[in-house]
Amino acid sequence: MQYTTLALGSAIVLYVLYTLVMTLRKPDELIKLKYMRSKFGQRNGTTVHTIVYVLIPLIFAYFMLSAGFRGETITQFITQ
């Protein structure tokens, strides 16, 4: 078990949760979300923002956490 990799993966999960909560509760405070909504429309902008700032980091965090449980360091995870 590699604690540094687990800590970074956990920090990414916390970032994803924060972004998701802010998107649902206070979307006007997220500057990038406002820009994407003005550029692509309400629904499409929210979809793009959710994919880029929630879904992709969540997938990355999953792989990082699983690497941490396997005992890989961050550099091993990135270079493989």
C-alpha positions as CSV (number, residue, x, y, z in Angstrom):
1,M,0.0,0.0,0.0
2,Q,1.5,3.3,-1.1
3,Y,0.1,6.1,1.1
4,T,1.3,9.1,-1.1
5,T,-0.5,7.7,-4.1
6,L,-3.6,7.0,-2.0
7,A,-3.5,10.5,-0.6
8,L,-3.3,12.1,-4.0
9,G,-6.2,9.9,-5.3
10,S,-8.2,10.8,-2.3
11,A,-7.6,14.5,-2.9
12,I,-8.8,14.1,-6.4
13,V,-12.0,12.4,-5.2
14,L,-12.5,15.4,-2.8
15,Y,-12.1,17.8,-5.6
16,V,-14.6,15.9,-7.7
17,L,-17.1,15.9,-4.8
18,Y,-16.6,19.6,-4.3
19,T,-17.1,20.4,-8.0
20,L,-20.2,18.2,-8.2
21,V,-21.8,19.8,-5.1
22,M,-21.0,23.3,-6.4
23,T,-22.4,22.5,-9.8
24,L,-25.7,21.3,-8.3
25,R,-26.1,23.9,-5.5
26,K,-24.3,27.1,-6.5
27,P,-23.6,26.9,-10.3
28,D,-23.2,30.7,-10.5
29,E,-20.0,30.6,-8.4
30,L,-18.2,28.4,-10.9
31,I,-16.6,30.6,-13.5
32,K,-15.8,27.9,-16.0
33,L,-19.3,26.5,-15.8
34,K,-20.8,29.9,-16.5
35,Y,-18.5,30.3,-19.5
36,M,-19.4,26.9,-20.9
37,R,-23.1,27.5,-20.4
38,S,-22.8,30.8,-22.3
39,K,-20.7,29.2,-25.0
40,F,-22.6,25.9,-25.5
41,G,-26.0,26.6,-23.9
42,Q,-27.4,25.6,-20.6
43,R,-27.7,21.8,-21.0
44,N,-24.7,21.2,-23.3
45,G,-22.5,23.5,-21.2
46,T,-23.4,21.6,-18.0
47,T,-22.8,18.3,-19.8
48,V,-19.3,19.3,-21.0
49,H,-18.4,20.8,-17.6
50,T,-19.5,17.6,-15.8
51,I,-17.5,15.4,-18.2
52,V,-14.4,17.4,-18.0
53,Y,-14.4,18.4,-14.3
54,V,-16.2,15.4,-12.7
55,L,-16.2,12.3,-14.8
56,I,-12.6,12.3,-16.1
57,P,-11.0,13.2,-12.8
58,L,-13.1,10.6,-11.1
59,I,-11.9,7.9,-13.5
60,F,-8.3,9.1,-13.0
61,A,-8.7,9.0,-9.2
62,Y,-10.1,5.4,-9.4
63,F,-7.0,4.2,-11.3
64,M,-4.7,6.2,-8.9
65,L,-6.4,4.7,-5.8
66,S,-6.2,1.2,-7.2
67,A,-2.5,1.7,-8.0
68,G,-2.0,3.0,-4.4
69,F,-3.6,-0.2,-3.0
70,R,-1.3,-2.3,-5.3
71,G,1.7,-0.4,-3.8
72,E,2.8,1.7,-6.8
73,T,4.3,5.1,-6.3
74,I,3.1,8.1,-8.1
75,T,6.0,8.0,-10.6
76,Q,5.4,4.3,-11.3
77,F,1.7,5.0,-11.9
78,I,2.4,7.9,-14.3
79,T,5.3,6.2,-16.2
80,Q,3.6,2.9,-16.8
